[in-house]
Amino acid sequence: MNPLFSSALWLWAVLLKPWNVSPGVFRARVFPRMAAIAGLVAVTAFAEEALLVDVPPTNNPYIPAVAALYEQAKYEESLSKLEKALEWKSNGAQEELWLKLMRGVLQTEVAPGKALESFKEALVLNPEAELPVKASRRLRKLFEQARNTAGLPADEQLLAEELEAIPEVRVITAPAVTGPPPRRYGLSLGIHSEVDALGFGVMKAPVTPVVGVSYAREREAGVLSVLVQPSPGFRAEGQYHPFLLGWVRPYARLGATALFREQDDQGHYALFGGISARAALGADVQWNARMYAFADIAYERFVISGERYGTQCLLVSLGVGLFP
């Protein structure tokens, strides 16, 4: 039983004293007190219902903070905590679903133009998902439109109203959200060009194209690349991001490059060309959820080299990456 409700019943017993109350005393003293107690119980019950947010069982410390900030109407702060909650490495299926739904709920308040996409992502995880909060009519309209665009059964009456109401809401509130997009992790494809700034003749062409595949986590990443040149190369690197600066994420890399199919002065080819150790410093900038740009400068020193390689080089790179 609710503690305040129990206290109200106790006050009822103390104040009423039904064993010794005359009708006049009841009207003058007891009845007003009974009305106050009843009002207290009603207000308490209403407040509990109004602030109710269904939170799944979780070890993610950000999820309770998201719910608490939402109940305090601190929607932008709650959305910021939610993005951190999505990066939590131990999220289960229920937690992922709840976070996708809550992102749509919060975006309904600060960026309605993005809420539909978040709701559709949640419905992909569970087509029977329901909103985890006490929904306003506007919120229900957005959610029903997401169900409809995902090909799921939707409330036709709310959907008809939604088609008239949403464009106006988007125009008014969409500019409220600024800042970098949520940081993406996982598998990506990168394409960049390298220039030998010291001109030691490591590469025949002035510019060498490089195609690479990387897998990134919050702080670490691994990169495998192929150098597209007459003596092709294969490169493996580890990457570390010490911190995040809004749109920009600096990184440091350590790795090695192996070159193959070297041609000597007589025009003969050898399978193995050389191997170098390398270190690089750079930064990437994520433009949106699918694309980022990066630039770095790397020092390479050849520990095994053929006839056409110097012992060291300084490579400047500029490229773009795409998430699948």
N, C-alpha and C positions, 0 to 999 in steps of 0.2 A: 504493500500500500504506500502511496505517496506520503512522505513525512509531513508535509504541510496539511494534507487532508486529515491525517491522524491527529495532528495538533488541533485542527479545527473541531473535530469530534470531542476531544478532551475539553476544549474551552466551552463547547456546548453543554457538556455535563456539569461543569463548574458553575457557569453563569445561569443556567436554567434552573437548577435545583427543583425539579418537578415535585418533590415531596412536600414543599411548603411555599407555594406561590399563589397569591390571590389574583383574580382577573385584573384588578387595577394595576397592581405591580407588574403583571405580565405585559400589559399594554405600554406602560410608561418606561420600564427599564429593560425587560428581557427581550421584547420584540425587536427594538433597534439593534441590539447586540447580535441577535440571530441573523438579521439582514446583513450586518457587516461581515460576519463569518461566512455566510453563503457567497457574498461577493468575492471575498478572498479566495475561496476554493475555486470559483469560476474563473477568476483572472489567472490563477496558477495553472489550471488545466489548459486554458487557451494559450498561455505563453509556452508551455511545454510542447503543444501541438504545432505552434507556429514556427518554433526553432528546430523542429525535428529534421535531422539529416541522417539518412541510413548509411552507416559506415561499415564496410566489410571487416572481418577479422584480419588484422595485418600486423606485420613487424616493421612496416615502412613508417618512419617517424614523421614524414611530411604529410601523410594522409589525414591524421587528426587535426593538424594545423590548417590544412585546406578547408576542412569542415568548419572549424572554429572561426576562421576569418570570413567564410561565407555567411555564417550566422550573424556576424557583426557588420555585414554589408560592406566589408573591405574587399571588394571584388578584384581589383587589380593586384593587391597583395596576395590574395588567395590564388589567383592565376599564376603568379610568379612561383609560389610554393608548389603548385601543381606540376609545373614544368620540371622542377627538381624531383618531385615524386615519380615522374615518368622515367627519369634516369636511374632510379633505384634498381640495382641489379637483381634483386630477389623478388620482384613483383610476380604474383601468380595471375591466373586467368581472371579471377574475380576482381583483383586489384586493378588490372589493366582495363577491364570493362568499366569499373567505377570511375577511374580517372578519365577515360574518354568521355563518359557521360557528364562528369562534373566539368570538364573543359568546355563542353557545349553549353552547360548551364551558366557558367561564368562568362563565356563569350556572348551569351544572350544579353548580358548586362552591359558589357563594354565594347563588343564588336560583333553584332548580330550577323554580319556578312560572313563570318568564319564559323558560326555555331553549327550551321547545317552540315558542313563537312565533318566536324567532330562527332556529331550525332550519327552520321552515316558510318564513320569508322567504328563506332560502338556497336551499331546494328549488324555490321559484318561479323563482329565477334559473337554476338548473340542476338538473333532476329527478334527474340521475345523480351529484350531488355526493357526495363521501365525506368523512369526518372528517379534518382535517389533523393529528391527533395520535394517538399510541398510546392507544386507548380502553380505559377500564375497563369492566366489565360494566354498571355503572349508567349510564355515558355512552352506551354502545351501546343500552341499553334506551330511553333518552329519544329518541335519534336515530331508532330504529325506530318509536317511537310517532308521532314527527313525520311520518315517511314514510307511515304508515298513515292519519293524519288528513288528510294532503294527497292521499289517493287513490292512493298509489304502492305498488308491491310492498314488503312488509316481512317480516322474520323472524317467523313466527308463534309460534315457541317463546318468543323474547324478548318479543314483544308480550304474550303471556299472563302472563308474570311481571311485566311492567311495570304491568299493570292493578292488581296487588295491591301493588306496592312504592311507586309514586310518591306516592299521597296521604299516606303516612306521612312521606316525605322532605320534602314541601312544608310540612307542619305544623311540622317541626323547624327548617328552615333559612330559610324565606321572610322572617322578620323581620330577617335579617342585613343586608339592603340598605336604606339610607336615603339621603336626599338628593334633589336636584331631578331631574326626568326629563331625558333627553337633549334638548338644544335643537334645535327644528325650524326649518328654513329653507324658502324657496321661496314659493309662492303661498298667500295666505290672504285670507279675507273678514272685514272688521271692521264692527261696528255700534256707534255710540256716540251720546250726546246731548251737546249744547253749551248752555251757559248764559252769557249776556252779563253778567259779574260787575259791570261798570261801569254798566250800564243806559243806554247811549247810544242805544238804539233801533235798533240794527243789525238785529235780528230782531223781527218782529211777535209771534211766539209766545214765551212764557217759556222754552221748551225746544225746541231744534231737533234733530230726528233727522238723523243723517249715516250714509250707507252708503259703505264704501270697499273698494277692492281694493289689496293691497300685494304686493310681491315682495321678499323679504328674503334677504340673504346674511349672512355672519358678522358684518360690521361695518356694511354699508350696506343701505339699503332705499329703494324708491320707492313712493309712495302716491298713488292717484287716488280722489277722493271726490266724492259728490253730496250737497248739502244739500237736504233735503226740507222746503220751506217755500213760502209763497205766492209769493215771488220766489226761485225755485230757484237754486242756486249750483253751480259746478264748481270743484274745488280740486286742485292738483297740488303735491306736496311731495317733497323729498328728506330722508332720515332717516339719522342716524349714531349708532351705538352705541359709545361710547368704551371701555367695559369691561363685564364680567359679574360680578354679585354673587350667585352661587348661583342662587336661584330668580328673582332680579330682574335686569332688564337696562335701565339708564337709556338715554335717547335724547334727541337734539336734532333739531329739524326746521326747515327753511326752505322757504317756498313762496309761493304766491299763490292768492287766491280771486277768482273772477269771478261776479257776480250778474246775473241776467237777469229780464226781464218785470217791470219796475218800474211801479208804479201811481202816478200823480201825484195832486195834490189834486182835480183835476177828474174823476178816475176813469178816465183814459186810460192805456193800457199802452204802455211803450216796451220794445223788445227788450233793450236793454242797460241794466243797472242800476248797475254800478260794479265796480271792481277794487281789491283790497287786497294789500299785501305782509304776510307773517306770519312770526313766529318762535315756536317752542314748545319747552318742556322737559317731559319726562315719563318714565315708566318702564312696562315691561310685565312681567307675571309669568306664566310658563307653568305651568299647572296639571298638564297631562298631555300626551300626544303629539298631541292633537287640539285643545286649547283653551287660550287665554291671555286675560288681562285687561290693560287698560291705562288710564292716566289721564295727563292733561297739562294745562298751562295755556299759553295762546297769546296773544300780543299782535299785533293787526292794525291797520294804518294804511292808510286808503284814499288811494290816489294819484289815483283818478278816482271820483267819487261822484255819486249822484243826489240828489234833494230829500230823501229820507227817511233818509239815512245821515249819521251823525256822521263825524268824521275818524279816530276810533280806537275800539278796543274791546278788552276783555280777556275771552277765552273760556275757560271751564273745561269739560273734557271727561272723560267716564267711559264705558268700553265694553268689549266682548268681541270676540275674534277666533277664527275657526275655520279649521283646515287641512283641505284636501280629503282 
